Amino acid sequence: QVQLVESGGGLVQAGGSLRLSCAASGGTFSSHAMGWFRQGPGKEREFVAAINRSGSSTVYADSVEGRFTISRDNAKNTVYLQMNSLKPEDTAVYYCAAGRLLTRVAAGGNSVDYWGQGTQVTVSS
């Protein structure tokens, strides 16, 4: 059983930056692809970014491409989401996700094996 704990959320002005972290425990971190999802007010949870087990391959939602960067440190059992040029529409609870394959993590929903509890990101205009 893998536990995921997100941190780094907060309040930031539009145009600012935040870095989210997700620390994993209870399993073999390097055997899981990792991802980030978000759920804004009144919206469904949506895919943000995902990274494969080695960190050599990443995928992004069109809405964050070029602004967000996902990375991982397998020695620290941690995945990161660097968010730059933040916009008010990026306001959401951000969730960390883990699964066996990059494609399954990116698909979300039942294709994800483990979810974190989420961290709030609020971008003011």
Secondary structure by P-SEA (a helix, b strand, c coil): cbbbbbcbbbbbcccbbbbbbbbbccccccccccccccccccccccccccccccccbbbbcccccccbbbbbcccccbbbbbbcccccccccbbbbbbcccaaaaaaccccccccccbbbbbbcc
